[in-house]
Amino acid sequence: MSNVIKAPTSAAGRRAATRKELPERLKAYKQVWVFVEQERGQVHPVSWELMGAGRKLADKLKADLAAVVIGPEGDVTSNAALDSLCYGADLTYLVANNVLSGYRNESYTKVLTELVNIYKPEILLFGATTLGRDLAGSVATTLLTGLTAECTDLDVDADGSLATTRPTFGGSLLCAIYNLKCRPQMATVRPRVMPMPEPVARSAARIIIHPLDLVEDDIVTKVMSSIPDHHSEKSNLSYADVVVAGGLGLGSPENFDFVRQLAAVLGAEYGCSRPLVHKGWVSSDRQIGQAGKTIRPKLYIAAGISGAIQHRVGAEGADLIVAINTDRNAPIFDFAHIGIVADAIWLLPELTAAFRARLSSHLRTRIAN
């Protein structure tokens, strides 16, 4: 079971009192905003995941949920604004200008802080991506407000304050963090932590087009060239439907090949727990957990992984978790859907052989038909 630090009732009362003492200018901050991240003409899926989370927060606060779309002129940015309405936004703030055709911290920070100062959101959410982390930190510093990074849960407390939950002390505890005296309350959330909402067709009537008083000469930094990473050989763990992972229970780097072999038969991605990266058995892009990737596959097979909180927060969103461990008291059995007390070094090759035979037979039948 994970440990969550929660403030006692008396502290909640003090938070309510603090909220009442907010300056009048901060009481005007009402909406929940989600920054819709675009790069190379694509909206990052974490933006739509955050729209689902933001919808729940807005409903609790009885406030509007708004998307913020910033980008170059043209169909790509306009379509992102329209799509945001389908993912739950009550309105969308749209800033389209060719000065914003490529992400630069200076230009995006100026635009977003201007929007915040004019329209006054109470909560502002970003994806904890490379771009989102960079922009969120800059905007929070410019606005002199607080920012909780790498959140695993978002909620609204009884007094209406945003409660952001994230691991602390090396992932051994989960703590709830509040930003009481500043607005907006800001947070970044990692991809795949929140479920993806289903899009629903809605009217595009509430798109607010905000004019941009910014020209290229105002921006110090220039994008000289960019190298796309479409052909990168790094893993895509976060969005894999099936993931097989191994931990220290496998005993040696040679035994980790059993994980790779099972993943290959299943057409899955393979991953690992943090200690294996520290030992150099597996590259860091394969790490699952708070310090690595957050996954939400349909099937997750964890072999020889104890299941500490650091790993749990990155994997517990899977639809079906199958845990294999010789220790029947391993923490992973607390959140796994199916637990197998067995030696993974023996069981993984057996599973691989069984899946290979069954899947091959199935394929032969399909071909024959």
HUGIJO-V643697 format. One record per backbone hydrogen bond with DSSP energy under -0.5 kcal/mol. CO is the residue of the C=O (numbers start at 0). NH is the residue of the N-H. Records with the same first field share a line. If there is no record, write none. Layout:
# HUGIJO-V643697
CO->NH ; NH
This chain:
# HUGIJO-V643697
1->3
2->4 ; 173
3->5
4->175
7->11
8->12
9->13
10->14
11->15
12->16
13->17
14->18
15->19
16->20
17->20
18->21
22->25 ; 26
23->27
25->28
27->29
30->32 ; 121 ; 122
31->65
32->124
33->35 ; 67
34->36
35->69
36->43
38->41
41->38
43->46 ; 47
44->47 ; 48
45->49
46->50
47->51
48->52
49->53
50->54
51->55
52->56
53->57
54->58
55->59
56->60
57->61 ; 62
63->31 ; 65
64->89 ; 90
65->33
66->68 ; 92
67->35 ; 69
68->94
70->96
73->77
74->78
75->79
76->80
77->81
78->82
79->83
80->84
81->84 ; 85
82->86
83->88
84->87
85->199
90->66
91->93 ; 207
92->68 ; 94
93->209
94->70 ; 96
96->99
97->100
103->107
104->108
105->109
106->110
107->111
108->112
109->113
110->114
111->115
112->116
113->117
114->118
115->119
119->29 ; 30
121->184
122->32
123->186
124->34
125->188
126->128
128->132
129->133
130->134
131->135
132->136
133->137
134->138
135->139
136->140
137->141
138->142
139->143 ; 144
145->185
146->148
147->187
150->189
152->164
154->162
156->159
160->156
161->163
162->154 ; 164
163->176
164->151 ; 152
165->174
167->170 ; 171 ; 172
168->171
172->167
173->4
174->165
176->163
177->179
183->185
184->123
185->147
186->125
187->150
188->127
189->192
194->196
203->206
205->91 ; 207
206->208
207->93 ; 209
208->210
210->212
211->213
214->217
215->218
217->219
221->223
225->227
228->231
235->238
236->239
237->295
240->297 ; 298
241->268
242->300
243->270
244->302
245->272
246->249
247->250
249->251
251->255
253->256
254->257
255->258 ; 259
256->260
257->261
258->262
259->263
260->264
261->265
262->266 ; 267
263->266
268->243
270->245
271->287
272->275 ; 276
273->276 ; 277
274->278
275->280 ; 281
276->279
282->285
283->286
285->271
286->292
288->291
292->288
296->318
298->242
299->301 ; 321
300->244 ; 302
301->303 ; 323
302->246
303->248
305->331
307->310 ; 311
308->312
309->289
310->313 ; 314
311->314 ; 315
313->294
314->317
319->299 ; 321
320->322 ; 336 ; 337
321->301
322->339
323->303
324->341
325->327
326->329
329->332
330->333
331->334 ; 335
337->322
338->340
339->324 ; 341
341->343
342->345 ; 346
343->347
345->349
346->350
347->351
348->352
349->353
350->354
351->355
352->356
353->357
354->358
355->359
356->360
357->361
358->362
359->363
360->364
361->365
362->366
363->367
364->368
